[in-house]
Amino acid sequence: MPLWMYEAGLLERVMDWVRGEVIIGSGYPYVIETADQTAVLQAEDRQIFFRILQDWAEAAQLNLRFSRKMVSKVRRR
């Protein structure tokens, strides 16, 4: 939760919204579940994203490694 929400006195209001979403979503916030179901990244777009990420990591001299789980998920989609 961002500090600015707390400082603005919004913490309880936001927590009530999240609690309501969890109830509606049967244990998981409904809006997040719905967004996850509708957010589809096509294989070509995914490959472009990973290439950009790898290029950026190389330019920033970061040792970027993908987990086995992530690589497996990418291959299955």
PDB file with one MODEL, atoms N, CA, C and O in Angstrom:
MODEL        1
ATOM      1  N   MET A   1       0.863  -1.171   0.000  1.00  0.00           N
ATOM      2  CA  MET A   1       0.000   0.000   0.000  1.00  0.00           C
ATOM      3  C   MET A   1       0.913   1.239   0.000  1.00  0.00           C
ATOM      4  O   MET A   1       1.787   1.349   0.860  1.00  0.00           O
ATOM      5  N   PRO A   2       0.732   2.139  -0.916  1.00  0.00           N
ATOM      6  CA  PRO A   2       1.574   3.336  -0.957  1.00  0.00           C
ATOM      7  C   PRO A   2       1.384   4.215   0.290  1.00  0.00           C
ATOM      8  O   PRO A   2       0.277   4.346   0.812  1.00  0.00           O
ATOM      9  N   LEU A   3       2.468   4.797   0.741  1.00  0.00           N
ATOM     10  CA  LEU A   3       2.444   5.662   1.917  1.00  0.00           C
ATOM     11  C   LEU A   3       1.500   6.843   1.726  1.00  0.00           C
ATOM     12  O   LEU A   3       0.860   7.288   2.679  1.00  0.00           O
ATOM     13  N   TRP A   4       1.410   7.357   0.484  1.00  0.00           N
ATOM     14  CA  TRP A   4       0.563   8.529   0.262  1.00  0.00           C
ATOM     15  C   TRP A   4      -0.901   8.222   0.549  1.00  0.00           C
ATOM     16  O   TRP A   4      -1.646   9.118   0.945  1.00  0.00           O
ATOM     17  N   MET A   5      -1.332   6.972   0.357  1.00  0.00           N
ATOM     18  CA  MET A   5      -2.721   6.616   0.682  1.00  0.00           C
ATOM     19  C   MET A   5      -2.967   6.740   2.184  1.00  0.00           C
ATOM     20  O   MET A   5      -3.992   7.260   2.623  1.00  0.00           O
ATOM     21  N   TYR A   6      -2.009   6.251   2.950  1.00  0.00           N
ATOM     22  CA  TYR A   6      -2.108   6.349   4.404  1.00  0.00           C
ATOM     23  C   TYR A   6      -2.107   7.810   4.841  1.00  0.00           C
ATOM     24  O   TYR A   6      -2.932   8.237   5.649  1.00  0.00           O
ATOM     25  N   GLU A   7      -1.161   8.564   4.288  1.00  0.00           N
ATOM     26  CA  GLU A   7      -1.032   9.975   4.661  1.00  0.00           C
ATOM     27  C   GLU A   7      -2.258  10.784   4.266  1.00  0.00           C
ATOM     28  O   GLU A   7      -2.580  11.772   4.927  1.00  0.00           O
ATOM     29  N   ALA A   8      -2.943  10.389   3.212  1.00  0.00           N
ATOM     30  CA  ALA A   8      -4.141  11.096   2.753  1.00  0.00           C
ATOM     31  C   ALA A   8      -5.396  10.626   3.491  1.00  0.00           C
ATOM     32  O   ALA A   8      -6.494  11.118   3.231  1.00  0.00           O
ATOM     33  N   GLY A   9      -5.227   9.664   4.420  1.00  0.00           N
ATOM     34  CA  GLY A   9      -6.370   9.169   5.169  1.00  0.00           C
ATOM     35  C   GLY A   9      -7.266   8.235   4.370  1.00  0.00           C
ATOM     36  O   GLY A   9      -8.444   8.078   4.693  1.00  0.00           O
ATOM     37  N   LEU A  10      -6.725   7.621   3.340  1.00  0.00           N
ATOM     38  CA  LEU A  10      -7.511   6.757   2.461  1.00  0.00           C
ATOM     39  C   LEU A  10      -7.370   5.269   2.773  1.00  0.00           C
ATOM     40  O   LEU A  10      -8.004   4.440   2.120  1.00  0.00           O
ATOM     41  N   LEU A  11      -6.563   4.929   3.743  1.00  0.00           N
ATOM     42  CA  LEU A  11      -6.251   3.534   4.005  1.00  0.00           C
ATOM     43  C   LEU A  11      -7.498   2.687   4.255  1.00  0.00           C
ATOM     44  O   LEU A  11      -7.673   1.654   3.609  1.00  0.00           O
ATOM     45  N   GLU A  12      -8.352   3.096   5.162  1.00  0.00           N
ATOM     46  CA  GLU A  12      -9.538   2.301   5.487  1.00  0.00           C
ATOM     47  C   GLU A  12     -10.502   2.198   4.313  1.00  0.00           C
ATOM     48  O   GLU A  12     -11.090   1.141   4.085  1.00  0.00           O
ATOM     49  N   ARG A  13     -10.668   3.281   3.571  1.00  0.00           N
ATOM     50  CA  ARG A  13     -11.554   3.254   2.404  1.00  0.00           C
ATOM     51  C   ARG A  13     -11.044   2.262   1.369  1.00  0.00           C
ATOM     52  O   ARG A  13     -11.808   1.449   0.849  1.00  0.00           O
ATOM     53  N   VAL A  14      -9.767   2.332   1.078  1.00  0.00           N
ATOM     54  CA  VAL A  14      -9.183   1.428   0.091  1.00  0.00           C
ATOM     55  C   VAL A  14      -9.244  -0.015   0.582  1.00  0.00           C
ATOM     56  O   VAL A  14      -9.550  -0.921  -0.194  1.00  0.00           O
ATOM     57  N   MET A  15      -8.957  -0.234   1.860  1.00  0.00           N
ATOM     58  CA  MET A  15      -9.024  -1.587   2.412  1.00  0.00           C
ATOM     59  C   MET A  15     -10.450  -2.132   2.344  1.00  0.00           C
ATOM     60  O   MET A  15     -10.642  -3.321   2.088  1.00  0.00           O
ATOM     61  N   ASP A  16     -11.446  -1.284   2.568  1.00  0.00           N
ATOM     62  CA  ASP A  16     -12.834  -1.724   2.429  1.00  0.00           C
ATOM     63  C   ASP A  16     -13.140  -2.133   0.992  1.00  0.00           C
ATOM     64  O   ASP A  16     -13.835  -3.122   0.761  1.00  0.00           O
ATOM     65  N   TRP A  17     -12.624  -1.375   0.028  1.00  0.00           N
ATOM     66  CA  TRP A  17     -12.819  -1.736  -1.379  1.00  0.00           C
ATOM     67  C   TRP A  17     -12.177  -3.095  -1.671  1.00  0.00           C
ATOM     68  O   TRP A  17     -12.777  -3.952  -2.319  1.00  0.00           O
ATOM     69  N   VAL A  18     -10.954  -3.273  -1.185  1.00  0.00           N
ATOM     70  CA  VAL A  18     -10.256  -4.539  -1.422  1.00  0.00           C
ATOM     71  C   VAL A  18     -11.016  -5.683  -0.751  1.00  0.00           C
ATOM     72  O   VAL A  18     -11.190  -6.743  -1.353  1.00  0.00           O
ATOM     73  N   ARG A  19     -11.467  -5.480   0.483  1.00  0.00           N
ATOM     74  CA  ARG A  19     -12.236  -6.526   1.168  1.00  0.00           C
ATOM     75  C   ARG A  19     -13.493  -6.886   0.371  1.00  0.00           C
ATOM     76  O   ARG A  19     -13.822  -8.063   0.222  1.00  0.00           O
ATOM     77  N   GLY A  20     -14.176  -5.890  -0.127  1.00  0.00           N
ATOM     78  CA  GLY A  20     -15.371  -6.139  -0.935  1.00  0.00           C
ATOM     79  C   GLY A  20     -15.036  -6.910  -2.200  1.00  0.00           C
ATOM     80  O   GLY A  20     -15.765  -7.825  -2.585  1.00  0.00           O
ATOM     81  N   GLU A  21     -13.940  -6.547  -2.845  1.00  0.00           N
ATOM     82  CA  GLU A  21     -13.517  -7.246  -4.065  1.00  0.00           C
ATOM     83  C   GLU A  21     -13.154  -8.696  -3.770  1.00  0.00           C
ATOM     84  O   GLU A  21     -13.426  -9.582  -4.580  1.00  0.00           O
ATOM     85  N   VAL A  22     -12.543  -8.942  -2.617  1.00  0.00           N
ATOM     86  CA  VAL A  22     -12.192 -10.311  -2.240  1.00  0.00           C
ATOM     87  C   VAL A  22     -13.454 -11.142  -2.029  1.00  0.00           C
ATOM     88  O   VAL A  22     -13.507 -12.308  -2.419  1.00  0.00           O
ATOM     89  N   ILE A  23     -14.462 -10.543  -1.413  1.00  0.00           N
ATOM     90  CA  ILE A  23     -15.729 -11.246  -1.197  1.00  0.00           C
ATOM     91  C   ILE A  23     -16.401 -11.556  -2.532  1.00  0.00           C
ATOM     92  O   ILE A  23     -16.846 -12.681  -2.758  1.00  0.00           O
ATOM     93  N   ILE A  24     -16.473 -10.575  -3.404  1.00  0.00           N
ATOM     94  CA  ILE A  24     -17.097 -10.759  -4.718  1.00  0.00           C
ATOM     95  C   ILE A  24     -16.319 -11.767  -5.556  1.00  0.00           C
ATOM     96  O   ILE A  24     -16.905 -12.580  -6.271  1.00  0.00           O
ATOM     97  N   GLY A  25     -15.013 -11.705  -5.463  1.00  0.00           N
ATOM     98  CA  GLY A  25     -14.152 -12.575  -6.274  1.00  0.00           C
ATOM     99  C   GLY A  25     -13.871 -13.921  -5.646  1.00  0.00           C
ATOM    100  O   GLY A  25     -12.970 -14.627  -6.098  1.00  0.00           O
ATOM    101  N   SER A  26     -14.607 -14.300  -4.623  1.00  0.00           N
ATOM    102  CA  SER A  26     -14.437 -15.605  -3.969  1.00  0.00           C
ATOM    103  C   SER A  26     -13.016 -15.831  -3.470  1.00  0.00           C
ATOM    104  O   SER A  26     -12.439 -16.898  -3.678  1.00  0.00           O
ATOM    105  N   GLY A  27     -12.460 -14.823  -2.812  1.00  0.00           N
ATOM    106  CA  GLY A  27     -11.135 -14.968  -2.213  1.00  0.00           C
ATOM    107  C   GLY A  27     -10.032 -14.240  -2.948  1.00  0.00           C
ATOM    108  O   GLY A  27      -8.913 -14.150  -2.443  1.00  0.00           O
ATOM    109  N   TYR A  28     -10.317 -13.722  -4.117  1.00  0.00           N
ATOM    110  CA  TYR A  28      -9.327 -12.986  -4.891  1.00  0.00           C
ATOM    111  C   TYR A  28     -10.020 -11.751  -5.442  1.00  0.00           C
ATOM    112  O   TYR A  28     -11.149 -11.846  -5.924  1.00  0.00           O
ATOM    113  N   PRO A  29      -9.361 -10.577  -5.380  1.00  0.00           N
ATOM    114  CA  PRO A  29     -10.031  -9.357  -5.856  1.00  0.00           C
ATOM    115  C   PRO A  29     -10.571  -9.517  -7.283  1.00  0.00           C
ATOM    116  O   PRO A  29      -9.824  -9.815  -8.215  1.00  0.00           O
ATOM    117  N   TYR A  30     -11.865  -9.315  -7.430  1.00  0.00           N
ATOM    118  CA  TYR A  30     -12.561  -9.524  -8.698  1.00  0.00           C
ATOM    119  C   TYR A  30     -11.947  -8.724  -9.842  1.00  0.00           C
ATOM    120  O   TYR A  30     -11.751  -9.259 -10.934  1.00  0.00           O
ATOM    121  N   VAL A  31     -11.644  -7.454  -9.607  1.00  0.00           N
ATOM    122  CA  VAL A  31     -11.108  -6.632 -10.697  1.00  0.00           C
ATOM    123  C   VAL A  31      -9.749  -7.133 -11.168  1.00  0.00           C
ATOM    124  O   VAL A  31      -9.450  -7.087 -12.361  1.00  0.00           O
ATOM    125  N   ILE A  32      -8.927  -7.608 -10.244  1.00  0.00           N
ATOM    126  CA  ILE A  32      -7.615  -8.132 -10.638  1.00  0.00           C
ATOM    127  C   ILE A  32      -7.792  -9.439 -11.395  1.00  0.00           C
ATOM    128  O   ILE A  32      -7.123  -9.668 -12.402  1.00  0.00           O
ATOM    129  N   GLU A  33      -8.689 -10.297 -10.919  1.00  0.00           N
ATOM    130  CA  GLU A  33      -8.955 -11.567 -11.588  1.00  0.00           C
ATOM    131  C   GLU A  33      -9.479 -11.326 -13.008  1.00  0.00           C
ATOM    132  O   GLU A  33      -9.049 -11.986 -13.954  1.00  0.00           O
ATOM    133  N   THR A  34     -10.400 -10.387 -13.145  1.00  0.00           N
ATOM    134  CA  THR A  34     -10.974 -10.078 -14.455  1.00  0.00           C
ATOM    135  C   THR A  34      -9.918  -9.496 -15.389  1.00  0.00           C
ATOM    136  O   THR A  34      -9.844  -9.873 -16.558  1.00  0.00           O
ATOM    137  N   ALA A  35      -9.113  -8.590 -14.883  1.00  0.00           N
ATOM    138  CA  ALA A  35      -8.042  -8.004 -15.702  1.00  0.00           C
ATOM    139  C   ALA A  35      -7.065  -9.076 -16.154  1.00  0.00           C
ATOM    140  O   ALA A  35      -6.606  -9.059 -17.296  1.00  0.00           O
ATOM    141  N   ASP A  36      -6.745 -10.005 -15.267  1.00  0.00           N
ATOM    142  CA  ASP A  36      -5.828 -11.084 -15.619  1.00  0.00           C
ATOM    143  C   ASP A  36      -6.404 -11.956 -16.721  1.00  0.00           C
ATOM    144  O   ASP A  36      -5.681 -12.373 -17.627  1.00  0.00           O
ATOM    145  N   GLN A  37      -7.701 -12.235 -16.652  1.00  0.00           N
ATOM    146  CA  GLN A  37      -8.343 -13.083 -17.654  1.00  0.00           C
ATOM    147  C   GLN A  37      -8.429 -12.398 -19.017  1.00  0.00           C
ATOM    148  O   GLN A  37      -8.359 -13.061 -20.052  1.00  0.00           O
ATOM    149  N   THR A  38      -8.579 -11.097 -19.019  1.00  0.00           N
ATOM    150  CA  THR A  38      -8.766 -10.387 -20.289  1.00  0.00           C
ATOM    151  C   THR A  38      -7.472  -9.835 -20.873  1.00  0.00           C
ATOM    152  O   THR A  38      -7.424  -9.472 -22.049  1.00  0.00           O
ATOM    153  N   ALA A  39      -6.428  -9.770 -20.063  1.00  0.00           N
ATOM    154  CA  ALA A  39      -5.148  -9.244 -20.545  1.00  0.00           C
ATOM    155  C   ALA A  39      -4.405 -10.357 -21.270  1.00  0.00           C
ATOM    156  O   ALA A  39      -3.808 -11.237 -20.649  1.00  0.00           O
ATOM    157  N   VAL A  40      -4.453 -10.300 -22.571  1.00  0.00           N
ATOM    158  CA  VAL A  40      -3.814 -11.330 -23.378  1.00  0.00           C
ATOM    159  C   VAL A  40      -2.671 -10.698 -24.152  1.00  0.00           C
ATOM    160  O   VAL A  40      -2.862  -9.743 -24.905  1.00  0.00           O
ATOM    161  N   LEU A  41      -1.501 -11.241 -23.957  1.00  0.00           N
ATOM    162  CA  LEU A  41      -0.328 -10.771 -24.675  1.00  0.00           C
ATOM    163  C   LEU A  41      -0.007 -11.823 -25.731  1.00  0.00           C
ATOM    164  O   LEU A  41       0.310 -12.966 -25.401  1.00  0.00           O
ATOM    165  N   GLN A  42      -0.089 -11.440 -26.982  1.00  0.00           N
ATOM    166  CA  GLN A  42       0.169 -12.369 -28.072  1.00  0.00           C
ATOM    167  C   GLN A  42       1.642 -12.786 -28.058  1.00  0.00           C
ATOM    168  O   GLN A  42       2.499 -12.048 -27.572  1.00  0.00           O
ATOM    169  N   ALA A  43       1.922 -13.964 -28.593  1.00  0.00           N
ATOM    170  CA  ALA A  43       3.277 -14.514 -28.584  1.00  0.00           C
ATOM    171  C   ALA A  43       4.285 -13.553 -29.214  1.00  0.00           C
ATOM    172  O   ALA A  43       5.384 -13.369 -28.691  1.00  0.00           O
ATOM    173  N   GLU A  44       3.911 -12.951 -30.323  1.00  0.00           N
ATOM    174  CA  GLU A  44       4.828 -12.022 -31.001  1.00  0.00           C
ATOM    175  C   GLU A  44       5.142 -10.820 -30.112  1.00  0.00           C
ATOM    176  O   GLU A  44       6.296 -10.403 -30.009  1.00  0.00           O
ATOM    177  N   ASP A  45       4.115 -10.266 -29.473  1.00  0.00           N
ATOM    178  CA  ASP A  45       4.322  -9.129 -28.575  1.00  0.00           C
ATOM    179  C   ASP A  45       5.190  -9.523 -27.380  1.00  0.00           C
ATOM    180  O   ASP A  45       6.039  -8.748 -26.942  1.00  0.00           O
ATOM    181  N   ARG A  46       4.976 -10.720 -26.861  1.00  0.00           N
ATOM    182  CA  ARG A  46       5.755 -11.213 -25.726  1.00  0.00           C
ATOM    183  C   ARG A  46       7.230 -11.325 -26.108  1.00  0.00           C
ATOM    184  O   ARG A  46       8.111 -10.936 -25.340  1.00  0.00           O
ATOM    185  N   GLN A  47       7.487 -11.856 -27.296  1.00  0.00           N
ATOM    186  CA  GLN A  47       8.869 -11.989 -27.756  1.00  0.00           C
ATOM    187  C   GLN A  47       9.536 -10.626 -27.925  1.00  0.00           C
ATOM    188  O   GLN A  47      10.702 -10.452 -27.570  1.00  0.00           O
ATOM    189  N   ILE A  48       8.799  -9.670 -28.464  1.00  0.00           N
ATOM    190  CA  ILE A  48       9.325  -8.311 -28.623  1.00  0.00           C
ATOM    191  C   ILE A  48       9.648  -7.722 -27.257  1.00  0.00           C
ATOM    192  O   ILE A  48      10.699  -7.108 -27.072  1.00  0.00           O
ATOM    193  N   PHE A  49       8.738  -7.911 -26.299  1.00  0.00           N
ATOM    194  CA  PHE A  49       8.970  -7.395 -24.950  1.00  0.00           C
ATOM    195  C   PHE A  49      10.240  -7.988 -24.344  1.00  0.00           C
ATOM    196  O   PHE A  49      11.064  -7.258 -23.795  1.00  0.00           O
ATOM    197  N   PHE A  50      10.402  -9.315 -24.442  1.00  0.00           N
ATOM    198  CA  PHE A  50      11.579  -9.954 -23.862  1.00  0.00           C
ATOM    199  C   PHE A  50      12.860  -9.510 -24.551  1.00  0.00           C
ATOM    200  O   PHE A  50      13.901  -9.386 -23.906  1.00  0.00           O
ATOM    201  N   ARG A  51      12.793  -9.271 -25.856  1.00  0.00           N
ATOM    202  CA  ARG A  51      13.979  -8.787 -26.574  1.00  0.00           C
ATOM    203  C   ARG A  51      14.355  -7.383 -26.088  1.00  0.00           C
ATOM    204  O   ARG A  51      15.532  -7.097 -25.868  1.00  0.00           O
ATOM    205  N   ILE A  52      13.360  -6.513 -25.922  1.00  0.00           N
ATOM    206  CA  ILE A  52      13.614  -5.161 -25.411  1.00  0.00           C
ATOM    207  C   ILE A  52      14.194  -5.237 -24.007  1.00  0.00           C
ATOM    208  O   ILE A  52      15.140  -4.522 -23.678  1.00  0.00           O
ATOM    209  N   LEU A  53      13.621  -6.110 -23.178  1.00  0.00           N
ATOM    210  CA  LEU A  53      14.109  -6.277 -21.812  1.00  0.00           C
ATOM    211  C   LEU A  53      15.558  -6.756 -21.800  1.00  0.00           C
ATOM    212  O   LEU A  53      16.378  -6.248 -21.035  1.00  0.00           O
ATOM    213  N   GLN A  54      15.870  -7.730 -22.647  1.00  0.00           N
ATOM    214  CA  GLN A  54      17.243  -8.231 -22.717  1.00  0.00           C
ATOM    215  C   GLN A  54      18.210  -7.149 -23.206  1.00  0.00           C
ATOM    216  O   GLN A  54      19.303  -6.999 -22.660  1.00  0.00           O
ATOM    217  N   ASP A  55      17.810  -6.403 -24.223  1.00  0.00           N
ATOM    218  CA  ASP A  55      18.653  -5.318 -24.730  1.00  0.00           C
ATOM    219  C   ASP A  55      18.915  -4.275 -23.652  1.00  0.00           C
ATOM    220  O   ASP A  55      20.041  -3.806 -23.486  1.00  0.00           O
ATOM    221  N   TRP A  56      17.868  -3.920 -22.927  1.00  0.00           N
ATOM    222  CA  TRP A  56      18.022  -2.943 -21.851  1.00  0.00           C
ATOM    223  C   TRP A  56      18.962  -3.468 -20.774  1.00  0.00           C
ATOM    224  O   TRP A  56      19.837  -2.741 -20.302  1.00  0.00           O
ATOM    225  N   ALA A  57      18.784  -4.735 -20.384  1.00  0.00           N
ATOM    226  CA  ALA A  57      19.623  -5.324 -19.343  1.00  0.00           C
ATOM    227  C   ALA A  57      21.086  -5.345 -19.768  1.00  0.00           C
ATOM    228  O   ALA A  57      21.977  -5.062 -18.966  1.00  0.00           O
ATOM    229  N   GLU A  58      21.328  -5.679 -21.020  1.00  0.00           N
ATOM    230  CA  GLU A  58      22.709  -5.669 -21.524  1.00  0.00           C
ATOM    231  C   GLU A  58      23.297  -4.266 -21.501  1.00  0.00           C
ATOM    232  O   GLU A  58      24.440  -4.080 -21.085  1.00  0.00           O
ATOM    233  N   ALA A  59      22.525  -3.275 -21.944  1.00  0.00           N
ATOM    234  CA  ALA A  59      22.998  -1.889 -21.956  1.00  0.00           C
ATOM    235  C   ALA A  59      23.262  -1.388 -20.537  1.00  0.00           C
ATOM    236  O   ALA A  59      24.179  -0.595 -20.321  1.00  0.00           O
ATOM    237  N   ALA A  60      22.465  -1.847 -19.571  1.00  0.00           N
ATOM    238  CA  ALA A  60      22.635  -1.445 -18.170  1.00  0.00           C
ATOM    239  C   ALA A  60      23.628  -2.351 -17.445  1.00  0.00           C
ATOM    240  O   ALA A  60      23.843  -2.211 -16.241  1.00  0.00           O
ATOM    241  N   GLN A  61      24.225  -3.272 -18.181  1.00  0.00           N
ATOM    242  CA  GLN A  61      25.192  -4.230 -17.639  1.00  0.00           C
ATOM    243  C   GLN A  61      24.611  -5.020 -16.463  1.00  0.00           C
ATOM    244  O   GLN A  61      25.256  -5.200 -15.429  1.00  0.00           O
ATOM    245  N   LEU A  62      23.377  -5.482 -16.655  1.00  0.00           N
ATOM    246  CA  LEU A  62      22.716  -6.314 -15.651  1.00  0.00           C
ATOM    247  C   LEU A  62      22.751  -7.765 -16.105  1.00  0.00           C
ATOM    248  O   LEU A  62      22.595  -8.058 -17.291  1.00  0.00           O
ATOM    249  N   ASN A  63      22.953  -8.653 -15.176  1.00  0.00           N
ATOM    250  CA  ASN A  63      22.950 -10.077 -15.482  1.00  0.00           C
ATOM    251  C   ASN A  63      21.511 -10.570 -15.369  1.00  0.00           C
ATOM    252  O   ASN A  63      21.076 -11.003 -14.302  1.00  0.00           O
ATOM    253  N   LEU A  64      20.787 -10.502 -16.463  1.00  0.00           N
ATOM    254  CA  LEU A  64      19.377 -10.881 -16.482  1.00  0.00           C
ATOM    255  C   LEU A  64      19.249 -12.359 -16.791  1.00  0.00           C
ATOM    256  O   LEU A  64      19.755 -12.851 -17.799  1.00  0.00           O
ATOM    257  N   ARG A  65      18.554 -13.064 -15.889  1.00  0.00           N
ATOM    258  CA  ARG A  65      18.292 -14.485 -16.106  1.00  0.00           C
ATOM    259  C   ARG A  65      16.810 -14.733 -15.900  1.00  0.00           C
ATOM    260  O   ARG A  65      16.189 -14.162 -15.003  1.00  0.00           O
ATOM    261  N   PHE A  66      16.253 -15.588 -16.739  1.00  0.00           N
ATOM    262  CA  PHE A  66      14.848 -15.947 -16.607  1.00  0.00           C
ATOM    263  C   PHE A  66      14.744 -17.261 -15.845  1.00  0.00           C
ATOM    264  O   PHE A  66      15.535 -18.178 -16.065  1.00  0.00           O
ATOM    265  N   SER A  67      13.771 -17.348 -14.953  1.00  0.00           N
ATOM    266  CA  SER A  67      13.585 -18.568 -14.175  1.00  0.00           C
ATOM    267  C   SER A  67      13.099 -19.703 -15.084  1.00  0.00           C
ATOM    268  O   SER A  67      12.517 -19.457 -16.141  1.00  0.00           O
ATOM    269  N   ARG A  68      13.342 -20.928 -14.665  1.00  0.00           N
ATOM    270  CA  ARG A  68      12.860 -22.079 -15.424  1.00  0.00           C
ATOM    271  C   ARG A  68      11.345 -22.039 -15.552  1.00  0.00           C
ATOM    272  O   ARG A  68      10.790 -22.352 -16.605  1.00  0.00           O
ATOM    273  N   LYS A  69      10.685 -21.650 -14.466  1.00  0.00           N
ATOM    274  CA  LYS A  69       9.219 -21.590 -14.474  1.00  0.00           C
ATOM    275  C   LYS A  69       8.725 -20.612 -15.534  1.00  0.00           C
ATOM    276  O   LYS A  69       7.805 -20.922 -16.291  1.00  0.00           O
ATOM    277  N   MET A  70       9.341 -19.421 -15.587  1.00  0.00           N
ATOM    278  CA  MET A  70       8.914 -18.423 -16.558  1.00  0.00           C
ATOM    279  C   MET A  70       9.168 -18.892 -17.985  1.00  0.00           C
ATOM    280  O   MET A  70       8.319 -18.713 -18.859  1.00  0.00           O
ATOM    281  N   VAL A  71      10.321 -19.486 -18.223  1.00  0.00           N
ATOM    282  CA  VAL A  71      10.654 -19.976 -19.556  1.00  0.00           C
ATOM    283  C   VAL A  71       9.672 -21.068 -19.965  1.00  0.00           C
ATOM    284  O   VAL A  71       9.234 -21.112 -21.114  1.00  0.00           O
ATOM    285  N   SER A  72       9.329 -21.943 -19.035  1.00  0.00           N
ATOM    286  CA  SER A  72       8.366 -23.009 -19.309  1.00  0.00           C
ATOM    287  C   SER A  72       7.002 -22.433 -19.663  1.00  0.00           C
ATOM    288  O   SER A  72       6.352 -22.904 -20.596  1.00  0.00           O
ATOM    289  N   LYS A  73       6.566 -21.418 -18.924  1.00  0.00           N
ATOM    290  CA  LYS A  73       5.276 -20.797 -19.196  1.00  0.00           C
ATOM    291  C   LYS A  73       5.260 -20.140 -20.564  1.00  0.00           C
ATOM    292  O   LYS A  73       4.269 -20.237 -21.288  1.00  0.00           O
ATOM    293  N   VAL A  74       6.344 -19.474 -20.922  1.00  0.00           N
ATOM    294  CA  VAL A  74       6.436 -18.808 -22.228  1.00  0.00           C
ATOM    295  C   VAL A  74       6.354 -19.836 -23.344  1.00  0.00           C
ATOM    296  O   VAL A  74       5.684 -19.614 -24.352  1.00  0.00           O
ATOM    297  N   ARG A  75       7.027 -20.950 -23.165  1.00  0.00           N
ATOM    298  CA  ARG A  75       7.016 -21.984 -24.203  1.00  0.00           C
ATOM    299  C   ARG A  75       5.653 -22.615 -24.379  1.00  0.00           C
ATOM    300  O   ARG A  75       5.279 -22.978 -25.494  1.00  0.00           O
ATOM    301  N   ARG A  76       4.900 -22.753 -23.292  1.00  0.00           N
ATOM    302  CA  ARG A  76       3.582 -23.387 -23.357  1.00  0.00           C
ATOM    303  C   ARG A  76       2.523 -22.501 -23.975  1.00  0.00           C
ATOM    304  O   ARG A  76       1.509 -23.003 -24.461  1.00  0.00           O
ATOM    305  N   ARG A  77       2.731 -21.202 -23.969  1.00  0.00           N
ATOM    306  CA  ARG A  77       1.699 -20.290 -24.477  1.00  0.00           C
ATOM    307  C   ARG A  77       1.806 -20.071 -25.949  1.00  0.00           C
ATOM    308  O   ARG A  77       1.008 -19.330 -26.523  1.00  0.00           O
TER     309      ARG A  77
ENDMDL
END
